[in-house]
Amino acid sequence: MWLSVASQQLGTSAAGPPAACPRCGWTPPSTVAAQHVRSVSELYRVVGGARGATTILLADGEYMLDRTLDVQTPGVVIRGASGDPSKVVLRGAGMTEGQVGVAVSISASNVTIADLTIGYVGFHGIQVRGERGASRVMIHDVRIVDTGQQLIKGSTDGGILHADQGVVACSTLEYSDHAPTNYTNGIDVLGGNNWVVRDNTIRRIRGVAAEDWASGAAILFWGNSQGTKVERNVVIDSFRGIAFGLGPGYSGRLARDHEAFYDHQGGWIRNNVVVNLNAWADEGIEASAAGRVAIDHNTVLTDGALSWAISARFSGTIVFARNNLMSKPLIRRNGGQANVGGNVPTAASDWFVDAAHGNVALNGTNLTAMNAGVPLDDVSEDASRQPRTQGKAPDAGALEYRRHR
């Protein structure tokens, strides 16, 4: 079994609330009111006038935006009525447009966005505006595609408010081919605490061919973000994979609490798949000025010029890296420290069912990773939510090998 990338399609029926997500069990929050929207003019009017604890259900169709849709009311739920994100599209005129900029701006707390496609705008698909008090945002089963900058942005102005406790789950973040410049990320959060990024598929986060596809990481938390949990994601054909921090002082005045050294603190990166089998691939997973970080049970296959797949960089970074299955080793850079165990740094793409498309279930031709890991009390399941230990010891990598067991 490998990580499904299909839409969850929760749906809505007259008989009752939507069914739970078959992948993760999530259901939309209950609200005291519901409003149905069938046109873009209705969408702006209903969102602008919504009271708290209201669900706004969008009928199937394309909603051509002429300005940012700004959600300013706490507790609002906006989702596609059919539960199929491919059928409800909020969009601008394209990645280089300048009229809309940000498709959906979240300026309030406890907002839910689900079961939609959002994109084709000049800046961000969704911006969580921490500087306006936006926290505890849920983004579930949303496809975000083809934006001029970051697909999801968590912002701050360097003050006391930050975008905290966000969740991005069971969603697809991708470019049809590539971003218009190198200034892009799939998820970019500045100074946000306790985010969870789980069960997503992220594809082609990369710049332009003329610059060897260089870009920011597919998943980036920096600005002294803390306690981030990134798990069970599949990152494919993106220039860089997952990054906690960029370096000491890198975020400048925007760093949370005006922190001048750490660019991230704590959290974990586990049970993820990062695959880029192209010659331009950069780093798979990086922790830079990131404090104490656990990097466990990831499968990282990168075929670029770098001699490593995972790095612990800068003094103050202490990585606990266990049971990773990699095509290249982990390295310590610029004073970074790493405590390691159970890693396999010799993986090849032909060990897997379909590595190029993110299916990193072992095909049985090489079982070096089987039973190679060390037991970890806090990692009891693999990336497919199956029991982690199937033999004498856990396997290295995101998925346990199950054939013939």
VOFINU-933549 format. One record per residue (C-alpha): residue number from 1; residue in three letters; y, x, z negated. Coordinates in steps of 0.5 Angstrom, whole numbers. Example, Ala and Ser with C-alpha at 12.3 -4.5 7.8 and 13.67 -1.06 7.14 Angstrom:
% residues 2
num;residu;v;u;w
1;ALA;-9;25;-16 $
2;SER;-2;27;-14 $
% end
This chain:
% residues 405
num;residu;v;u;w
1;MET;0;0;0 $
2;TRP;7;3;2 $
3;LEU;14;0;0 $
4;SER;16;-6;4 $
5;VAL;22;-6;8 $
6;ALA;22;-14;10 $
7;SER;28;-19;7 $
8;GLN;25;-23;1 $
9;GLN;28;-29;4 $
10;LEU;29;-33;-3 $
11;GLY;31;-40;0 $
12;THR;34;-46;-3 $
13;SER;31;-53;-3 $
14;ALA;33;-59;-5 $
15;ALA;27;-60;-10 $
16;GLY;30;-54;-15 $
17;PRO;32;-47;-15 $
18;PRO;30;-42;-11 $
19;ALA;24;-38;-12 $
20;ALA;23;-31;-15 $
21;CYS;24;-25;-10 $
22;PRO;17;-23;-9 $
23;ARG;18;-16;-9 $
24;CYS;22;-16;-16 $
25;GLY;22;-22;-19 $
26;TRP;29;-23;-19 $
27;THR;32;-30;-18 $
28;PRO;40;-32;-17 $
29;PRO;43;-34;-24 $
30;SER;44;-41;-26 $
31;THR;51;-44;-25 $
32;VAL;54;-51;-27 $
33;ALA;57;-52;-20 $
34;ALA;55;-51;-12 $
35;GLN;59;-51;-6 $
36;HIS;57;-51;1 $
37;VAL;61;-47;6 $
38;ARG;60;-48;14 $
39;SER;66;-44;17 $
40;VAL;70;-38;15 $
41;SER;76;-42;14 $
42;GLU;72;-46;9 $
43;LEU;69;-39;6 $
44;TYR;76;-36;5 $
45;ARG;79;-43;1 $
46;VAL;72;-44;-3 $
47;VAL;72;-37;-5 $
48;GLY;80;-37;-7 $
49;GLY;79;-43;-11 $
50;ALA;73;-42;-14 $
51;ARG;72;-43;-22 $
52;GLY;67;-39;-26 $
53;ALA;60;-41;-26 $
54;THR;60;-43;-19 $
55;THR;55;-42;-13 $
56;ILE;57;-42;-6 $
57;LEU;52;-43;-1 $
58;LEU;53;-41;6 $
59;ALA;50;-44;12 $
60;ASP;47;-40;17 $
61;GLY;52;-37;22 $
62;GLU;57;-32;24 $
63;TYR;63;-32;20 $
64;MET;68;-27;23 $
65;LEU;73;-25;18 $
66;ASP;80;-24;20 $
67;ARG;82;-21;13 $
68;THR;78;-18;6 $
69;LEU;74;-24;3 $
70;ASP;77;-22;-5 $
71;VAL;72;-25;-10 $
72;GLN;77;-26;-16 $
73;THR;73;-31;-21 $
74;PRO;68;-28;-26 $
75;GLY;61;-31;-25 $
76;VAL;61;-33;-18 $
77;VAL;55;-33;-14 $
78;ILE;56;-32;-6 $
79;ARG;49;-33;-2 $
80;GLY;46;-35;4 $
81;ALA;43;-42;3 $
82;SER;37;-41;8 $
83;GLY;35;-34;4 $
84;ASP;35;-30;10 $
85;PRO;40;-25;11 $
86;SER;39;-24;18 $
87;LYS;42;-32;19 $
88;VAL;48;-31;15 $
89;VAL;53;-25;18 $
90;LEU;60;-24;15 $
91;ARG;63;-19;20 $
92;GLY;69;-16;23 $
93;ALA;71;-13;30 $
94;GLY;67;-6;29 $
95;MET;67;0;25 $
96;THR;74;2;28 $
97;GLU;77;-4;27 $
98;GLY;84;-4;22 $
99;GLN;85;-11;21 $
100;VAL;80;-13;15 $
101;GLY;78;-6;13 $
102;VAL;74;-8;7 $
103;ALA;69;-14;8 $
104;VAL;68;-17;1 $
105;SER;72;-14;-5 $
106;ILE;69;-16;-12 $
107;SER;75;-16;-17 $
108;ALA;72;-20;-22 $
109;SER;66;-19;-27 $
110;ASN;59;-22;-26 $
111;VAL;59;-23;-19 $
112;THR;53;-24;-15 $
113;ILE;52;-23;-7 $
114;ALA;45;-24;-4 $
115;ASP;42;-26;2 $
116;LEU;47;-24;7 $
117;THR;49;-19;13 $
118;ILE;56;-16;12 $
119;GLY;59;-11;16 $
120;TYR;62;-8;22 $
121;VAL;69;-7;19 $
122;GLY;73;-1;18 $
123;PHE;72;1;11 $
124;HIS;67;-2;7 $
125;GLY;62;-7;7 $
126;ILE;63;-9;-1 $
127;GLN;68;-5;-5 $
128;VAL;66;-6;-13 $
129;ARG;74;-5;-15 $
130;GLY;73;-2;-22 $
131;GLU;80;-1;-23 $
132;ARG;81;-9;-23 $
133;GLY;75;-10;-28 $
134;ALA;69;-11;-23 $
135;SER;63;-10;-27 $
136;ARG;56;-12;-28 $
137;VAL;55;-14;-20 $
138;MET;49;-16;-17 $
139;ILE;48;-14;-10 $
140;HIS;41;-17;-8 $
141;ASP;37;-18;-1 $
142;VAL;44;-16;3 $
143;ARG;44;-12;9 $
144;ILE;50;-8;10 $
145;VAL;51;-5;17 $
146;ASP;56;-1;21 $
147;THR;62;1;17 $
148;GLY;67;6;18 $
149;GLN;67;9;11 $
150;GLN;62;8;5 $
151;LEU;57;1;6 $
152;ILE;58;0;-1 $
153;LYS;64;3;-5 $
154;GLY;65;3;-13 $
155;SER;72;5;-14 $
156;THR;77;7;-20 $
157;ASP;84;9;-20 $
158;GLY;83;14;-26 $
159;GLY;85;9;-31 $
160;ILE;81;6;-37 $
161;LEU;77;1;-32 $
162;HIS;71;3;-28 $
163;ALA;65;-1;-24 $
164;ASP;60;-1;-29 $
165;GLN;53;-4;-30 $
166;GLY;52;-5;-22 $
167;VAL;45;-7;-19 $
168;VAL;44;-6;-12 $
169;ALA;37;-8;-10 $
170;CYS;32;-10;-5 $
171;SER;37;-9;0 $
172;THR;38;-6;7 $
173;LEU;44;-1;8 $
174;GLU;44;2;15 $
175;TYR;48;5;21 $
176;SER;45;2;28 $
177;ASP;46;9;30 $
178;HIS;51;13;26 $
179;ALA;58;13;23 $
180;PRO;64;14;26 $
181;THR;66;20;22 $
182;ASN;63;25;17 $
183;TYR;66;21;11 $
184;THR;61;16;10 $
185;ASN;55;14;4 $
186;GLY;50;9;4 $
187;ILE;53;8;-4 $
188;ASP;58;12;-7 $
189;VAL;60;10;-14 $
190;LEU;66;14;-18 $
191;GLY;66;14;-25 $
192;GLY;61;8;-26 $
193;ASN;56;8;-32 $
194;ASN;49;5;-32 $
195;TRP;48;3;-25 $
196;VAL;41;1;-22 $
197;VAL;39;2;-15 $
198;ARG;32;0;-14 $
199;ASP;28;-2;-8 $
200;ASN;32;-1;-2 $
201;THR;31;1;5 $
202;ILE;37;6;7 $
203;ARG;37;9;14 $
204;ARG;41;13;19 $
205;ILE;47;15;14 $
206;ARG;50;20;18 $
207;GLY;56;23;22 $
208;VAL;57;24;29 $
209;ALA;52;29;33 $
210;ALA;58;34;35 $
211;GLU;58;35;28 $
212;ASP;51;36;27 $
213;TRP;51;29;24 $
214;ALA;54;32;17 $
215;SER;56;26;12 $
216;GLY;56;25;5 $
217;ALA;49;23;1 $
218;ALA;46;16;2 $
219;ILE;46;15;-5 $
220;LEU;52;18;-9 $
221;PHE;54;18;-16 $
222;TRP;60;22;-18 $
223;GLY;66;22;-22 $
224;ASN;63;23;-29 $
225;SER;58;17;-27 $
226;GLN;53;16;-33 $
227;GLY;46;14;-34 $
228;THR;45;12;-27 $
229;LYS;37;10;-25 $
230;VAL;35;10;-18 $
231;GLU;28;8;-16 $
232;ARG;23;6;-11 $
233;ASN;28;7;-5 $
234;VAL;26;9;2 $
235;VAL;32;14;5 $
236;ILE;30;15;12 $
237;ASP;34;20;18 $
238;SER;40;21;13 $
239;PHE;44;27;13 $
240;ARG;43;28;5 $
241;GLY;39;24;1 $
242;ILE;41;22;-6 $
243;ALA;46;26;-10 $
244;PHE;48;26;-18 $
245;GLY;55;29;-18 $
246;LEU;58;34;-13 $
247;GLY;60;40;-17 $
248;PRO;65;41;-23 $
249;GLY;72;38;-23 $
250;TYR;70;36;-16 $
251;SER;73;28;-17 $
252;GLY;79;31;-20 $
253;ARG;84;25;-23 $
254;LEU;79;20;-22 $
255;ALA;74;23;-26 $
256;ARG;72;18;-32 $
257;ASP;75;20;-39 $
258;HIS;78;26;-35 $
259;GLU;72;30;-35 $
260;ALA;73;36;-32 $
261;PHE;66;39;-32 $
262;TYR;61;34;-31 $
263;ASP;61;30;-25 $
264;HIS;55;26;-27 $
265;GLN;51;25;-34 $
266;GLY;44;23;-35 $
267;GLY;40;18;-31 $
268;TRP;34;19;-27 $
269;ILE;31;19;-20 $
270;ARG;24;17;-19 $
271;ASN;19;14;-15 $
272;ASN;24;15;-9 $
273;VAL;22;17;-1 $
274;VAL;27;21;2 $
275;VAL;25;23;10 $
276;ASN;28;27;15 $
277;LEU;24;30;20 $
278;ASN;30;32;24 $
279;ALA;33;40;25 $
280;TRP;39;37;22 $
281;ALA;37;35;16 $
282;ASP;40;37;10 $
283;GLU;38;37;2 $
284;GLY;33;31;0 $
285;ILE;35;31;-8 $
286;GLU;41;34;-11 $
287;ALA;44;34;-18 $
288;SER;50;38;-19 $
289;ALA;54;39;-25 $
290;ALA;50;33;-27 $
291;GLY;48;34;-35 $
292;ARG;40;32;-36 $
293;VAL;37;29;-31 $
294;ALA;30;27;-30 $
295;ILE;27;27;-22 $
296;ASP;20;25;-22 $
297;HIS;15;23;-17 $
298;ASN;19;23;-11 $
299;THR;16;24;-4 $
300;VAL;22;29;0 $
301;LEU;20;31;7 $
302;THR;26;35;10 $
303;ASP;25;39;16 $
304;GLY;32;42;17 $
305;ALA;35;49;16 $
306;LEU;35;49;8 $
307;SER;29;53;5 $
308;TRP;29;47;-1 $
309;ALA;28;40;-2 $
310;ILE;31;39;-9 $
311;SER;36;43;-12 $
312;ALA;39;43;-19 $
313;ARG;46;46;-19 $
314;PHE;51;49;-23 $
315;SER;51;51;-31 $
316;GLY;50;45;-35 $
317;THR;45;42;-30 $
318;ILE;39;41;-34 $
319;VAL;33;38;-29 $
320;PHE;27;35;-31 $
321;ALA;23;35;-25 $
322;ARG;16;33;-25 $
323;ASN;10;31;-20 $
324;ASN;15;31;-14 $
325;LEU;11;32;-7 $
326;MET;16;36;-3 $
327;SER;16;39;4 $
328;LYS;20;45;1 $
329;PRO;21;47;-6 $
330;LEU;26;46;-12 $
331;ILE;31;51;-13 $
332;ARG;36;53;-18 $
333;ARG;43;54;-16 $
334;ASN;49;57;-19 $
335;GLY;47;57;-26 $
336;GLY;43;50;-26 $
337;GLN;37;50;-30 $
338;ALA;30;46;-28 $
339;ASN;24;45;-33 $
340;VAL;18;43;-28 $
341;GLY;11;41;-28 $
342;GLY;6;38;-23 $
343;ASN;10;39;-17 $
344;VAL;7;40;-10 $
345;PRO;12;44;-5 $
346;THR;7;44;1 $
347;ALA;7;37;4 $
348;ALA;7;36;12 $
349;SER;8;30;15 $
350;ASP;1;29;18 $
351;TRP;-1;28;11 $
352;PHE;2;21;11 $
353;VAL;1;15;15 $
354;ASP;7;14;18 $
355;ALA;12;19;15 $
356;ALA;18;19;20 $
357;HIS;18;11;19 $
358;GLY;18;12;11 $
359;ASN;11;10;10 $
360;VAL;9;16;6 $
361;ALA;2;13;3 $
362;LEU;-3;19;4 $
363;ASN;-8;18;10 $
364;GLY;-13;22;7 $
365;THR;-13;28;11 $
366;ASN;-10;33;6 $
367;LEU;-11;31;-2 $
368;THR;-7;37;-5 $
369;ALA;-3;32;-8 $
370;MET;-8;28;-11 $
371;ASN;-9;29;-19 $
372;ALA;-4;34;-19 $
373;GLY;1;31;-23 $
374;VAL;2;31;-31 $
375;PRO;2;25;-35 $
376;LEU;9;22;-36 $
377;ASP;9;16;-41 $
378;ASP;15;13;-38 $
379;VAL;13;13;-31 $
380;SER;7;8;-31 $
381;GLU;8;5;-24 $
382;ASP;8;8;-17 $
383;ALA;13;6;-12 $
384;SER;9;0;-10 $
385;ARG;9;-2;-17 $
386;GLN;2;-1;-18 $
387;PRO;-1;3;-24 $
388;ARG;1;11;-24 $
389;THR;-6;14;-26 $
390;GLN;-12;12;-21 $
391;GLY;-16;19;-23 $
392;LYS;-16;24;-28 $
393;ALA;-8;25;-27 $
394;PRO;-3;22;-24 $
395;ASP;-2;24;-16 $
396;ALA;5;28;-14 $
397;GLY;9;24;-10 $
398;ALA;12;17;-10 $
399;LEU;5;13;-8 $
400;GLU;-2;14;-11 $
401;TYR;-7;15;-7 $
402;ARG;-12;9;-7 $
403;ARG;-17;10;-1 $
404;HIS;-24;11;-3 $
405;ARG;-23;10;-11 $
% end
